[in-house]
Amino acid sequence: YEQIYCARGDMENRIKECQLDLFSDRTSSHTIRANQLRLWFSAAAYVLLTALQKMALGQTSLEKATCGTIRARLLKIATRVTLSVRRIVLSMPDMFPCQHEFALAHARLRRLRQAI
């Protein structure tokens, strides 16, 4: 029961999460290629967000969060982008919700990058 039926339910929950939070059910283009590309982008976003959750958000309030919650709290932050000849500068606000989780995830990802 637990290995087959519960795993099936968990899989359906992951598919529903991808459809609702990452808009993979949206196929509003007229061509099948455009719709397939949109589905691939949604699947890639799901893989990236779950990898972020496993690698950088462990032992935080977002450890068990859905992709939509992570997207809303960590990725949808108003940021000023300044382009110059040599670099791209991102200016984050001084205060925003989940600032501690964002800083912790950023530090963990930097440590992973240095370890490679």
C-alpha positions in Angstrom: 0.0 0.0 0.0 2.6 2.5 1.1 5.1 1.8 -1.7 2.7 1.9 -4.6 -0.5 3.7 -3.7 1.1 6.4 -1.5 3.9 6.9 -4.0 1.3 7.4 -6.7 -0.5 10.0 -4.7 2.8 11.8 -4.0 3.6 11.8 -7.7 0.2 13.3 -8.5 0.8 16.0 -6.0 4.1 16.9 -7.6 2.5 17.0 -11.0 -0.3 19.2 -9.6 2.3 21.5 -8.0 4.1 21.9 -11.3 0.8 22.6 -13.1 -0.5 25.2 -10.7 2.6 26.9 -9.4 4.7 26.9 -12.6 2.0 27.2 -15.2 2.8 24.0 -17.0 -0.8 23.5 -17.9 -0.9 26.7 -20.0 -0.8 25.8 -23.6 -2.2 28.9 -25.2 0.1 29.0 -28.2 -1.2 28.0 -31.6 1.8 25.7 -32.4 2.6 22.5 -30.7 6.3 23.4 -30.6 5.7 26.6 -28.7 3.5 24.7 -26.2 6.2 21.9 -25.8 8.9 24.5 -25.2 6.7 26.2 -22.5 6.3 22.7 -20.9 10.0 22.1 -21.0 10.7 25.5 -19.3 8.1 24.7 -16.6 9.8 21.3 -16.0 13.2 22.9 -15.9 12.0 25.5 -13.4 10.5 22.7 -11.3 13.8 20.8 -11.3 15.8 24.0 -10.4 13.4 24.9 -7.6 13.4 21.5 -6.0 17.2 21.4 -6.2 17.3 24.8 -4.5 15.0 23.5 -1.9 17.1 20.4 -1.2 20.6 22.1 -1.4 20.0 25.6 0.1 16.7 25.7 2.0 17.2 22.8 4.5 16.4 23.6 8.1 14.5 26.9 7.2 10.9 27.8 7.1 10.9 27.0 3.4 12.2 23.5 3.7 8.8 21.9 3.0 7.3 24.8 1.0 5.8 24.3 -2.5 7.4 25.7 -5.6 4.8 28.5 -5.7 5.7 29.6 -2.1 9.4 29.6 -2.9 8.8 31.5 -6.1 6.7 34.1 -4.3 8.9 34.6 -1.3 12.4 34.3 -2.7 12.3 35.0 -6.4 9.6 37.7 -6.7 11.6 40.5 -4.9 11.8 44.0 -6.4 15.4 44.5 -7.5 17.0 47.3 -9.4 19.2 46.1 -12.2 22.0 48.3 -13.4 23.9 47.5 -16.5 27.4 48.8 -17.1 30.1 48.0 -19.6 31.8 45.4 -17.3 29.2 44.1 -15.0 25.5 43.7 -14.0 24.7 45.1 -10.6 21.6 43.8 -8.7 20.5 46.2 -5.9 18.3 44.4 -3.4 16.0 46.3 -1.0 17.2 46.8 2.6 14.2 44.8 4.0 11.9 42.3 2.5 10.0 39.2 3.7 12.1 36.0 4.1 15.3 38.0 4.0 17.0 35.6 6.5 16.1 32.6 4.3 17.3 34.4 1.2 20.7 35.3 2.8 21.1 31.7 4.1 20.3 30.1 0.8 22.7 32.5 -1.0 25.5 31.7 1.5 24.9 27.9 1.1 24.9 28.2 -2.7 28.1 30.2 -2.6 29.7 27.5 -0.5 28.6 24.8 -2.9 30.1 26.8 -5.8 33.4 27.2 -4.0 33.5 23.5 -3.3 33.3 22.6 -7.0 
